[in-house]
Structure formats: C-alpha cells, structure tokens
Amino acid sequence: MVSTELSLILVGLFLVAILYSSVGHGGGSGYLAVLSLTSYGTMEAGWLKQHAWSLNLIVAGIAFWHYHRAGHHDAKLTLPFVVASVPFAVVGGYMRVEGGVYDVLLSIALLWAAWRLLAVKEWGEAENKPPGFSGTAPVGGAIGLASGVVGVGGGVFLSPVIMLKKWAPPKAAAATAALFIWFNSLAGLVGAGLSNQLDLDAGVLGPFAAVVLLGGLVGSRYGSEVASQTGVRRLLVVVLCVAAARRVLGVVGLWS
C-alpha cells in the first residue's frame, strides 16, 4: 500500500514536472523543494542532488523533444552554451558545497530575473540577435558550475538571460534550456561518480520517474504547441518565483 507521504510526494513531483517542462525546464529546483518538505529532506545533499538530476534527464529530454519537434530549436544558439557549461557542471558535481549565504544570493538573482521578465516589453523575432561564442561561453560556464554545485540543471538561470539579452524568443529559449539542462544534469552525475559520491536508489527513483514522465509529457506539449510566446514567458516568471521561494524559506528555516 502506498503511504500518505509517498502519495503527496508523487503528486508534488507530477505538478512540478508539468509547470517546469512547460517552459523547457527539467524541474530540479522544484524536485529538491518537494523532497525537502518530507522525510527525504534528512538525506545527504549529494543524494538529493543526484535524484533531482536523474529526474531532470527525463523531463528535460521530453521537453526538448516537444520543442524541437515544434520547430523552436536553434542549434547554433544551444551548442556554445552546452560546450561551455558541461566541463564546469562536472566540476560542480564533484565538489561538496553548502551554505545559507549562497541560497540568499541565488534567491535574489531568481527574483531579479522574474522582475525583469515582467518589466521587459514584448519583442518579436526580428529583434532577436543570437550571440557569438564569446558572449555565451562565460554565461554557460558560470551556470554550469552553479548547476553542479546546487543540483539543478541551470534552466532557471539560462532562460531569463537569453530572453533579457534578446538572443531568442521565449520558445527558442525554452528549447535551448531543455537541452542545456539535460547535458548539465548528466555532467553533474558524472562528477558525482568521479568523486565516489554516486548514490542512486532505484527503488525510490522508479515511482518518482514514472510521475515526472507523465507530468513532462503534459507540460512540454502545452508549452511547445499550445501556449503563446507571452504565455511561456509568464510561466517562466512563475517558475522563477517558486524556485526563489524555496531558497528563501530554506534560509529562514521554514523549508529544510
């Protein structure tokens, strides 16, 4: 029989997967938030990060497939970010880093990005100017390192940067973020393996994977094929605020 706690966890993971995949994200920060509210919150940070990355692989992969199939992926935009981020994500996964100060700074950054996305005026395809490698490498590398350290895929950082810089419209940003998250999550797991920290529980991961698979299919199809460009941008604002709230509550001791 499925326990009440497990049932609530599965529902939470399902909802997170729908919301995050609708904007091309894997949901890593959301999964960490859900698990942190339960008995799994007592697990080591490395254990939580690795299971979040594993779920990211499923949901981000589905999200990318939907956005790519709908014609929103620009390989020239994505490749430089991925190439620059992966080595740093491996390093971040290898490291053991914790601290409340980082959570505070991260929360500020997420809320700032959400505010800027709400404040920026609408723009069309013609205004978007894809960056060169010199512009993407520092961004990709920094986000890759942060992804490995914190245990997320980096989409909550990359998508706002792409749109605020007007490098691509929201749905193209979502497609790039999805593939970026997939590679960063895999790189984080590789880094954990290289440092002998890999600790995945197949019994736990199985039911978690099943519900995020369903949520990812629902959310990514809606975001890529049904929602408008403005709708995707507004959904991203919600995702950023949810991620920031999780960080803030964790710092003040209400979410630990």
C-alpha positions as CSV (number, residue, x, y, z in Angstrom):
1,M,0.0,0.0,0.0
2,V,1.3,3.5,-0.9
3,S,1.8,5.7,2.2
4,T,0.2,9.1,2.5
5,E,3.6,10.8,2.4
6,L,4.6,9.0,-0.8
7,S,1.3,9.8,-2.4
8,L,1.8,13.5,-1.6
9,I,5.3,13.4,-2.9
10,L,4.2,11.8,-6.2
11,V,1.5,14.5,-6.7
12,G,4.0,17.2,-5.9
13,L,6.6,15.9,-8.3
14,F,3.9,15.5,-11.0
15,L,2.8,19.1,-10.7
16,V,6.4,20.4,-10.7
17,A,7.1,18.4,-13.8
18,I,4.1,19.9,-15.6
19,L,5.0,23.5,-14.6
20,Y,8.7,23.3,-15.3
21,S,8.5,21.3,-18.6
22,S,6.0,23.8,-20.0
23,V,8.9,26.3,-20.2
24,G,11.6,23.8,-21.2
25,H,13.0,23.1,-17.7
26,G,13.7,19.8,-16.0
27,G,12.3,20.9,-12.6
28,G,15.4,20.2,-10.5
29,S,14.8,23.1,-8.0
30,G,11.2,22.0,-7.7
31,Y,12.0,18.4,-7.0
32,L,14.5,19.5,-4.4
33,A,11.8,21.7,-2.8
34,V,9.2,18.8,-2.7
35,L,11.7,16.3,-1.3
36,S,13.0,18.8,1.3
37,L,9.5,19.0,2.8
38,T,9.4,15.3,3.5
39,S,11.4,12.6,5.4
40,Y,13.7,12.6,2.4
41,G,14.8,16.1,3.5
42,T,17.1,14.4,6.0
43,M,19.1,12.7,3.3
44,E,22.6,14.0,2.3
45,A,22.7,16.9,-0.1
46,G,24.5,14.7,-2.6
47,W,21.7,12.1,-2.5
48,L,19.1,14.8,-3.1
49,K,21.1,16.4,-6.0
50,Q,21.6,13.1,-7.8
51,H,18.0,12.1,-7.7
52,A,17.0,15.6,-8.9
53,W,19.4,15.4,-11.8
54,S,18.0,11.9,-12.7
55,L,14.5,13.3,-12.9
56,N,15.8,16.3,-14.9
57,L,17.1,13.9,-17.5
58,I,13.6,12.5,-18.0
59,V,11.7,15.7,-18.0
60,A,14.2,17.9,-19.9
61,G,14.6,15.2,-22.5
62,I,10.8,15.1,-23.1
63,A,10.6,18.9,-23.1
64,F,13.4,19.2,-25.7
65,W,11.8,16.6,-27.9
66,H,8.5,18.5,-27.9
67,Y,10.0,22.0,-28.5
68,H,12.4,20.6,-31.2
69,R,9.5,18.8,-33.0
70,A,7.5,22.0,-32.9
71,G,10.4,23.8,-34.7
72,H,11.6,26.0,-31.9
73,H,15.2,24.7,-31.5
74,D,18.2,26.7,-32.8
75,A,21.3,24.5,-32.7
76,K,23.5,27.5,-33.3
77,L,22.2,29.1,-30.1
78,T,22.3,26.0,-28.0
79,L,25.7,24.4,-28.8
80,P,28.0,27.2,-27.4
81,F,26.1,27.2,-24.1
82,V,26.3,23.4,-23.8
83,V,30.0,23.2,-24.8
84,A,31.0,25.9,-22.2
85,S,28.8,24.5,-19.4
86,V,29.4,20.7,-19.3
87,P,33.1,20.8,-18.0
88,F,32.1,23.2,-15.2
89,A,29.0,21.1,-14.3
90,V,31.2,18.1,-13.9
91,V,33.5,20.1,-11.6
92,G,30.4,21.3,-9.6
93,G,29.1,17.8,-9.3
94,Y,32.5,16.7,-8.0
95,M,32.5,19.4,-5.3
96,R,30.8,19.5,-1.9
97,V,29.4,23.0,-1.3
98,E,26.7,24.1,1.1
99,G,25.7,27.4,2.7
100,G,22.9,29.7,3.5
101,V,24.6,32.8,2.0
102,Y,24.6,31.1,-1.4
103,D,20.9,30.5,-1.0
104,V,20.2,34.1,-0.3
105,L,22.2,35.4,-3.3
106,L,20.6,32.8,-5.5
107,S,17.1,33.9,-4.3
108,I,17.9,37.5,-5.1
109,A,19.1,36.5,-8.6
110,L,16.0,34.5,-9.3
111,L,13.6,37.2,-8.2
112,W,15.5,39.8,-10.1
113,A,15.2,37.7,-13.3
114,A,11.5,37.3,-12.7
115,W,11.0,41.1,-12.2
116,R,13.0,41.9,-15.3
117,L,11.0,39.4,-17.4
118,L,7.7,41.1,-16.2
119,A,9.1,44.6,-16.9
120,V,10.5,44.0,-20.3
121,K,8.3,44.9,-23.3
122,E,7.2,42.4,-25.9
123,W,9.6,41.8,-28.7
124,G,9.3,39.9,-32.0
125,E,11.6,37.5,-33.9
126,A,13.2,40.3,-35.9
127,E,14.6,42.0,-32.8
128,N,16.4,38.9,-31.5
129,K,20.2,38.8,-32.0
130,P,21.9,35.5,-31.4
131,P,25.2,35.9,-29.5
132,G,28.7,34.7,-30.6
133,F,30.7,32.1,-28.6
134,S,32.5,34.9,-26.7
135,G,29.1,36.0,-25.3
136,T,27.8,32.6,-24.5
137,A,30.9,30.9,-23.1
138,P,31.1,32.9,-19.8
139,V,27.4,32.5,-19.2
140,G,27.4,28.8,-20.0
141,G,30.4,28.1,-17.8
142,A,29.1,30.1,-14.8
143,I,25.7,28.5,-15.0
144,G,27.2,25.0,-15.5
145,L,29.3,25.4,-12.3
146,A,26.3,26.6,-10.3
147,S,24.2,23.7,-11.7
148,G,26.7,21.2,-10.5
149,V,27.1,22.8,-7.1
150,V,23.4,23.3,-6.3
151,G,21.9,20.2,-8.0
152,V,19.8,21.8,-10.7
153,G,20.0,21.8,-14.5
154,G,20.5,25.6,-14.9
155,G,17.5,26.4,-16.9
156,V,16.2,28.9,-14.3
157,F,19.3,31.0,-15.0
158,L,19.8,30.4,-18.7
159,S,16.2,31.1,-20.0
160,P,16.0,34.6,-18.4
161,V,19.5,35.5,-19.7
162,I,18.6,34.5,-23.2
163,M,15.4,36.5,-23.2
164,L,16.6,39.6,-21.4
165,K,19.5,39.8,-23.8
166,K,17.1,39.3,-26.7
167,W,19.1,36.4,-28.1
168,A,16.0,34.4,-28.8
169,P,12.2,34.4,-28.3
170,P,10.7,32.5,-25.3
171,K,10.0,29.2,-27.1
172,A,13.5,29.1,-28.7
173,A,14.9,29.9,-25.2
174,A,12.9,27.0,-23.8
175,A,14.3,24.6,-26.4
176,T,17.8,25.6,-25.7
177,A,17.3,25.5,-21.9
178,A,15.9,21.9,-22.1
179,L,19.0,20.5,-23.9
180,F,21.3,22.6,-21.7
181,I,19.6,21.1,-18.6
182,W,19.9,17.6,-19.9
183,F,23.6,17.8,-20.5
184,N,24.3,19.6,-17.3
185,S,22.3,17.1,-15.2
186,L,24.2,14.2,-16.9
187,A,27.5,16.1,-16.2
188,G,26.6,16.5,-12.6
189,L,26.0,12.8,-12.2
190,V,29.3,12.1,-13.9
191,G,31.1,14.5,-11.5
192,A,29.4,12.7,-8.5
193,G,30.6,9.4,-9.9
194,L,34.2,10.6,-10.3
195,S,34.3,11.7,-6.7
196,N,32.7,8.4,-5.5
197,Q,29.6,10.2,-4.3
198,L,27.1,8.5,-6.6
199,D,24.2,7.1,-4.5
200,L,21.1,6.4,-6.6
201,D,18.2,4.4,-5.1
202,A,16.4,2.5,-7.9
203,G,13.5,1.7,-5.5
204,V,12.9,5.4,-4.8
205,L,13.7,6.6,-8.3
206,G,11.3,4.3,-10.1
207,P,8.0,5.8,-8.9
208,F,9.4,9.3,-9.0
209,A,10.5,8.8,-12.6
210,A,7.0,7.5,-13.6
211,V,5.1,10.5,-12.4
212,V,7.6,13.1,-13.7
213,L,7.5,11.3,-17.1
214,L,3.7,11.9,-17.2
215,G,4.0,15.4,-16.0
216,G,6.7,16.2,-18.5
217,L,4.6,14.9,-21.4
218,V,1.7,17.1,-20.4
219,G,3.6,20.3,-19.6
220,S,6.0,20.3,-22.5
221,R,3.3,19.6,-25.1
222,Y,1.3,22.5,-23.7
223,G,4.3,24.9,-23.7
224,S,5.6,24.0,-27.1
225,E,2.3,23.6,-29.1
226,V,-0.5,25.4,-27.2
227,A,0.8,28.3,-25.1
228,S,1.7,31.6,-26.7
229,Q,5.2,33.1,-26.6
230,T,3.9,35.5,-23.9
231,G,2.3,32.6,-22.0
232,V,5.6,30.8,-21.9
233,R,7.4,33.9,-20.6
234,R,4.7,34.3,-17.9
235,L,5.0,30.7,-16.9
236,L,8.8,31.1,-16.6
237,V,8.2,34.0,-14.2
238,V,6.1,31.7,-12.0
239,V,8.9,29.0,-12.1
240,L,11.5,31.6,-11.1
241,C,9.3,32.8,-8.1
242,V,8.7,29.2,-7.0
243,A,12.4,28.4,-7.1
244,A,13.3,31.6,-5.2
245,A,10.6,31.0,-2.6
246,R,12.1,27.6,-1.9
247,R,15.5,29.2,-1.4
248,V,14.3,31.9,0.9
249,L,12.2,29.6,3.0
250,G,15.2,27.2,3.4
251,V,17.4,30.0,4.6
252,V,14.9,31.2,7.3
253,G,14.3,27.6,8.4
254,L,10.8,27.1,7.2
255,W,11.8,24.8,4.3
256,S,14.6,22.5,5.4
